C-alpha cells in the first residue's frame, strides 16, 4: 500500500508544469526549514520514527507523513495532494500537492488514555482555481492554499502503536483573504 500511494503521488507530481515544480520545491525547502525545530529529537523524551499514509490533514490531503512520536505526542511532516481535477473538455489532469507540518498531543484530555489527540496543523489546507480569461471557460490552473487548522484525531490503538486513525481538522487558508476548509481524516500509521 505504501508503494502504490508513493507511485500515485509521484505520477501526479510528474504531470505538473516546470513553474509549478519550482514553486513546489521553494515551498518544500521553506517548510523543511520551519519543520526542523519541530522534528528535532528532544533529549528528555524517548522518540521513535513513524510513517503513515492516508487522507486528511496529517497527510496534507491524500499523501504520506513521517514523524517522531512518543507515548503521548506525534510531530510530523506531511507530503500530499489536497486537490485533483480532470477536464474532459481539455483532456487535462491536474494535481495540486503541498506540504504540511503538525503536532498532536494526547495528554491534553487524559493522562492515562493516549487515543484522543488534539493538535495544530500548518501547511496546505485546500486548493484554489485561478481565473484565466485566455483559457477555455476562463478557468486557469489550480494552486494550493496554505494556512493552519486545529486537529482532533482518534488513534484506534493509541498514538504510540501502529494502527488506524480517524479525525477532523477545521482550517483557515490565506489566499487573498481568509478561506475556511474542513479536512476529514482516515489514515494508518505503520510504525
C-alpha positions in Angstrom: 0.0 0.0 0.0 2.9 2.4 0.8 4.4 1.8 -2.6 1.2 2.4 -4.5 0.5 5.7 -2.7 4.0 6.9 -3.3 3.8 6.0 -7.0 0.4 7.8 -7.3 1.9 11.0 -5.6 5.0 10.9 -7.8 2.9 10.5 -11.0 0.7 13.5 -10.0 3.9 15.5 -9.4 5.3 14.5 -12.8 2.3 16.0 -14.5 2.9 19.4 -13.0 4.4 22.2 -15.1 8.0 23.4 -14.6 6.9 26.6 -12.9 4.7 24.6 -10.5 7.6 22.2 -9.7 9.9 25.2 -9.0 7.3 26.7 -6.7 6.7 23.4 -5.0 10.5 22.9 -4.3 10.7 26.5 -2.9 7.9 25.8 -0.6 9.4 22.4 0.3 12.7 24.0 1.3 11.0 26.7 3.3 8.7 24.2 5.0 11.7 21.9 5.8 13.5 24.8 7.4 10.4 25.6 9.5 9.9 21.9 10.4 13.4 21.2 11.6 12.9 22.7 15.1 9.6 20.8 15.4 11.1 17.5 14.5 14.4 17.8 16.5 14.7 14.9 18.9 14.3 16.1 22.5 16.9 14.8 24.9 14.4 14.2 27.7 11.9 12.2 25.5 12.2 8.8 24.0 11.1 9.4 20.4 10.7 6.9 17.6 10.3 7.3 13.9 6.8 7.0 12.5 5.5 6.6 8.9 1.9 6.9 7.8 -0.4 7.1 4.7 -3.9 8.3 4.3 -6.3 11.1 3.6 -6.6 14.2 5.8 -4.6 17.0 7.4 -2.0 14.6 8.8 -1.2 13.6 5.2 -1.7 17.1 3.5 -4.7 15.7 1.6 -4.1 12.3 0.0 -0.5 11.5 0.9 2.1 10.3 3.4 3.8 11.5 6.6 7.0 11.0 8.5 7.2 11.9 12.1 8.6 11.5 15.6 6.4 10.0 18.3 6.4 9.4 22.0 3.7 7.7 24.1 1.8 11.0 24.2 2.8 13.0 21.2 3.3 12.9 17.4 5.2 15.6 15.4 5.0 15.1 11.7 6.0 16.4 8.2 3.4 15.5 5.5 3.5 15.5 1.7 0.2 15.1 -0.1 -2.3 16.4 -2.7 -5.3 18.3 -1.3 -6.8 18.6 -4.8 -7.1 16.8 -8.1 -9.1 17.7 -11.2 -9.8 16.3 -14.6 -11.3 18.2 -17.5 -12.8 16.2 -20.4 -13.0 19.4 -22.5 -9.3 20.0 -22.3 -8.3 16.3 -21.7 -6.3 17.6 -18.8 -5.3 16.1 -15.4 -4.2 18.4 -12.7 -3.0 17.5 -9.2 -2.2 20.1 -6.6 0.3 19.0 -4.0 1.7 20.6 -0.9 3.5 20.2 2.4 2.3 20.3 6.0 3.7 20.1 9.5 2.0 19.5 12.7 1.9 18.3 16.2 -0.6 16.1 18.1 -0.8 15.5 21.8 -2.9 13.0 23.7 -2.2 14.2 27.3 -4.4 17.2 26.9 -7.5 15.2 27.6 -6.3 12.5 29.9 -3.0 11.4 31.4 -3.8 7.7 31.1 -5.6 7.5 27.7 -3.4 8.1 24.6 -6.1 7.6 22.0 -7.6 11.1 21.7 -5.2 13.6 20.1 -5.5 17.4 19.8 -3.1 19.5 17.9 -2.1 22.0 15.3 -1.5 21.6 11.5 0.2 24.2 9.3 0.5 23.8 5.6 -1.6 23.1 2.5 -5.3 23.2 3.7 -7.1 23.5 0.3 -7.0 24.5 -3.3 -8.0 27.5 -5.4 -8.6 27.7 -9.2 -7.2 30.9 -10.6 -9.1 32.6 -13.3 -7.5 33.0 -16.8 -9.6 34.8 -19.5 -7.4 33.2 -22.2 -8.2 29.7 -21.1 -11.3 27.7 -22.0 -14.2 28.7 -19.8 -12.0 31.3 -18.2 -10.5 28.6 -15.8 -6.8 28.7 -15.0 -4.6 26.4 -13.1 -5.3 25.2 -9.6 -2.9 26.0 -6.8 -2.5 25.0 -3.1 -3.8 27.3 -0.4 -1.7 27.4 2.7 -3.0 28.0 6.2 -3.5 26.5 9.7 -6.0 24.3 11.5 -6.8 22.6 14.8 -6.9 18.8 14.5 -8.7 16.2 16.6 -7.6 12.7 15.8 -8.7 9.4 17.4 -5.9 6.8 17.3 -7.6 3.3 17.3 -4.6 1.6 19.1 -3.2 4.7 20.8 -0.8 7.2 19.4 2.3 5.1 20.3 1.2 1.9 18.4 0.7 1.2 14.7 -2.9 1.4 13.6 -5.9 3.2 12.1 -6.7 6.9 12.9 -9.8 9.0 12.2 -10.1 12.7 12.6 -11.3 16.1 11.6 -9.5 19.4 11.1 -11.3 22.7 10.6 -8.7 25.1 8.9 -8.3 28.6 7.6 -6.3 29.2 4.4 -4.9 32.6 3.5 -5.0 33.5 -0.2 -6.4 36.9 -1.0 -8.3 36.8 2.3 -9.2 34.0 4.7 -10.9 30.9 3.4 -12.3 28.1 5.5 -11.9 24.4 4.8 -12.6 21.1 6.6 -10.4 18.0 6.4 -12.0 14.7 7.3 -9.3 12.1 8.0 -8.7 8.4 7.7 -5.2 7.0 7.8 -2.8 4.4 9.0 0.4 4.9 11.0 2.7 1.9 10.1 5.3 2.4 12.9 
